[in-house]
Amino acid sequence: MNLPLWPAVSVFRVAALGYAAFSIFHASDHYARPGVGWGALVAMAGWTLVAVVYARRPARRPALRLFLGADVAIAVGLVLAAATNPRTSYKLAQALERSTAACQRR
């Protein structure tokens, strides 16, 4: 069978947006720059809307490489925006250290 995964990706995007909104809403008091978090959430919501509409329109999929390139660039930008928060960047550094140590033990 050749089943498209676009609907599943759209559901994941909306779930990830919900998680991000919940996280930012509950932790923005602890952010060094809460405006960056809220701005990233607005950008994520806008891109989620664009991506869900794109996934529902098979006629637009010939530009798939352009869409996927933009998707990766936006995801990297949002991760970097999260890293501007000292608390988040500390957690990212800890996670990187743990994953590096786990790889070295193998």
C-alpha positions as CSV (number, residue, x, y, z in Angstrom):
1,M,0.0,0.0,0.0
2,N,1.1,3.5,-0.7
3,L,-0.5,5.6,2.2
4,P,0.6,9.2,2.5
5,L,1.9,10.2,5.9
6,W,0.9,13.9,5.5
7,P,-2.2,13.6,7.8
8,A,-0.1,12.0,10.5
9,V,2.6,14.7,10.2
10,S,-0.2,17.4,10.4
11,V,-1.5,15.8,13.6
12,F,2.0,15.7,15.1
13,R,2.5,19.4,14.2
14,V,-0.7,20.4,16.0
15,A,0.2,18.3,19.0
16,A,3.7,19.8,19.1
17,L,2.2,23.3,18.9
18,G,-0.1,22.5,21.8
19,Y,2.9,21.2,23.9
20,A,4.9,24.3,23.1
21,A,2.0,26.6,24.0
22,F,1.5,24.8,27.3
23,S,5.2,24.9,28.1
24,I,5.6,28.6,27.3
25,F,2.4,29.5,29.1
26,H,3.6,27.8,32.3
27,A,7.3,28.7,32.2
28,S,7.4,32.2,30.7
29,D,7.8,33.7,34.1
30,H,11.2,32.1,34.4
31,Y,12.4,33.1,30.9
32,A,15.1,35.7,30.7
33,R,13.3,37.1,27.6
34,P,9.7,35.9,27.6
35,G,9.0,37.9,24.4
36,V,11.3,35.6,22.5
37,G,9.3,32.6,23.7
38,W,5.9,34.1,22.7
39,G,7.3,35.2,19.4
40,A,8.6,31.7,18.7
41,L,5.1,30.4,19.5
42,V,3.5,32.8,17.1
43,A,6.0,31.8,14.4
44,M,5.4,28.1,15.2
45,A,1.6,28.6,15.0
46,G,1.9,30.4,11.6
47,W,4.1,27.7,10.1
48,T,1.9,25.0,11.5
49,L,-1.1,26.6,9.7
50,V,1.0,26.8,6.4
51,A,2.2,23.2,6.7
52,V,-1.3,21.8,7.4
53,V,-2.8,23.7,4.5
54,Y,0.1,22.5,2.3
55,A,-0.4,18.9,3.3
56,R,-4.1,19.1,2.3
57,R,-3.4,20.4,-1.2
58,P,-1.7,17.6,-3.3
59,A,-1.5,19.9,-6.3
60,R,1.1,22.0,-4.5
61,R,3.4,19.1,-3.6
62,P,5.6,19.5,-6.7
63,A,7.4,22.2,-4.7
64,L,8.2,19.5,-2.0
65,R,11.9,20.2,-1.8
66,L,11.4,23.9,-1.3
67,F,8.8,23.2,1.4
68,L,11.0,20.7,3.2
69,G,14.0,23.1,3.0
70,A,11.9,25.9,4.5
71,D,10.5,23.4,7.1
72,V,14.0,22.5,8.3
73,A,15.2,26.1,8.3
74,I,12.3,27.2,10.4
75,A,12.7,24.3,12.8
76,V,16.4,25.1,13.3
77,G,15.5,28.8,13.9
78,L,13.0,27.8,16.5
79,V,15.5,25.6,18.3
80,L,18.0,28.4,18.3
81,A,15.4,30.8,19.6
82,A,14.8,28.3,22.5
83,A,18.6,28.3,23.1
84,T,18.6,32.0,23.8
85,N,16.9,31.3,27.1
86,P,19.7,30.6,29.6
87,R,17.6,28.0,31.4
88,T,16.8,26.2,28.2
89,S,20.3,26.3,26.8
90,Y,21.6,24.8,30.1
91,K,19.1,22.0,29.8
92,L,20.1,21.5,26.1
93,A,23.8,21.3,27.2
94,Q,23.0,18.8,29.8
95,A,21.1,16.6,27.4
96,L,23.9,16.8,24.9
97,E,26.4,15.8,27.5
98,R,24.3,12.8,28.6
99,S,23.8,11.6,25.0
100,T,27.5,12.0,24.2
101,A,28.4,10.0,27.4
102,A,25.9,7.3,26.4
103,C,27.5,7.0,22.9
104,Q,31.0,6.8,24.4
105,R,30.0,4.0,26.7
106,R,28.9,1.8,23.7
